[in-house]
Amino acid sequence: MGVDLRHFFQNKNCIERQAAKSFKGEFVTWFLLLIFFAAYIAWLRKTPATAKFFWWFLAAWLLKMTVSRAGWKIKVPDAVFSLRSAVLISLAVFLYSYFTHRFLPGKIFEKGWFGWWDQSRYLLMAQDFAGLELVTEHYLYGIGYPALGAFFYKLYPTNPFFPSNVILYVLVAALTYKTARVWLDEKLSLLVIILLVLGTQFTEFFVVPWNNAVSAVGLAFLLYLAFAKQEIGIAHSVIVGIVLGWVFSARYVDVLFLLPISAYILLRGGVRRNAVMILVSAVVALIILAAVLYTHSYAFGSVFKTPYTLHVQAGGHDDQSLAAYRLTRVPDHLYSIFFNPYQFHGLRFGRLNTPLLGYSFFFLFSFSGFLHSLSGRLRTPVLIAFGSMLASAVFYGSFTGTRASDLKYNCLRYFLMWYPVMATMSVLAISKFTAFTTISTEEKRRLVSGTGFIMLLIAASFLVLSLSYRQSEKYRIPSSRIKVRSNYNNAMTGNATDGDIATRWDSAEPQKPGMFLHVELDSIERLDRIRLLLRENTDDYPRGLKVEGSKDGKEWRDLAEIRVEGLPLLTDDAVELELKSAEARYLRLTQTGESESRPWSVHELLVYRSDS
């Protein structure tokens, strides 16, 4: 009997020591997360709604640890952590967010978000499709998303996208829960959904109509098939074909990032074994592709011309032109929209300029989660998914419309389809950090190296951008050597060369042809380019601009000209024009466009000499 008691107390002590050890690891993880998050939010000087939720999450986590440490047991039925709960929570969050949204059509503003550019085009296209029409002037985005609104236009004309968006939103949540169960238990899988719908912009980008929702649903389906389904049948191959065709019809380029995952799903059992399913997927996708190309031919006269060619940018470029994409922009763009939008842009601290980590700080651990999930049978699909995500980030990071100033235009929606997998990988990493003292050395190495790599990447990006910025500024002519005058609001032209990014000159009335800025240097220089900084007033870009140069102020020659018919092609919140290494002392910037309501605005006029 004494032996039994000794064993009893030995086992009890062992369990208590293990519990104490687990509590210590969990508390250390919680404490470090709290410190890092608090420091980042304090530095960012803002706390968006999703960040406020994260404070509540940390508080609930601390309460849970306290209750557990005290030995109190709170029994929660297993059904609470089920797929049904994930669906009900996501549905409740969506409906609450929708009906309380300040830009809900008819609430405060009659048009609401349909007064915005993208949403107004979606609505026009949905209206056309509901009437079985295709109006070329309205065909500015892929048909895959507006077609959803057409189904419900007569039922809910105020916002025909509401029924489809709520279905798609809940569907993504359900698929994400099922996929998360591959790595996590029911409790942590439900936590993934809670963090996703409350701690990110995921809900915002579904409540407000955005065509990125189609890509998010498509990727969620494919990840579920890749990770949670061991065997696929004809029905699954049909889904793959529909996903590829539908995503292409809504957002042309996004289908490229889904192709590798689709190939893995269809080729997993071998080409011969899955030949029929591969053929079925291809046929379904090609049918949708043919329908989309027919609309191109019908509306634009060519199957190769997409509606994005109508998005004319400054300099005559469009979203489909390679000029709108440049790999050299990637470090700056991703650094600024993910982590720090203020370092090299001079933007004000405001609600609309919040980077990704400001909304969803826990995404910082997603890379560690990816590394940790590389072990076992899922190594290949994890690598494919991670590679596709990186390719997507590089592509959109190279786009001219993915800048710090575009955060206020919701440019983070380009990465919406990756939010669910990032949330899953982040929770996986945090759960492993919580159990850091009990996991294997290999798991510890992956977690630490993953988080360390992200920190190193952020630091390296800052260093590269800092050196690039200094190199660029070396060739800038000091503002003290520049004088500016204008035929409109001339008294304020000094603000354009005072070296203060917070001040500005503007034309004081809507833009019209003939407005000019006359620039005088103190000597003749071989000029390379000029930049007109707009800061947060990007809507005040010049609708048309002609630049002339002169050595003596008498004989002038053309140096550059732009004409803007759509959105401006901005670089770091500025209009930039190359001057072909011209020798000049005087520059004349003449407005050739017009605007019904917007003035011409310049926060700072920068002139750069040639480095040759």
NORFEN-V320802 format. One line per field, one symbol per residue. ss: DSSP state (2 for helix, 1 for strand, 0 for the rest). A space follows every 10 residues. Layout:
ss = ???
This chain:
ss = 0222222222 2222222222 2222222222 2222222222 2222000022 2222222222 2222222220 0000000222 2022222222 2222222222 0000000000 0222202222 2222222222 0000022200 0022222222 2000000000 0222222222 2222222222 0000022222 2222222200 0002222000 0222222222 2222222000 0002222222 2222222222 0002222222 2222222000 0000222222 2222222222 2222222222 0000002222 0100000100 0222102222 2222222200 0000000000 2220022220 2222222222 2200000022 2222222222 2222222010 0002222220 2222222222 2222222222 2222000000 2222222222 2222222222 2222222222 2220010022 2111110002 2222222000 0000111111 0000011111 1111111111 1110000222 0001111111 0000001111 1110000000 0001111111 1111111111 1000000011 1101111110 00
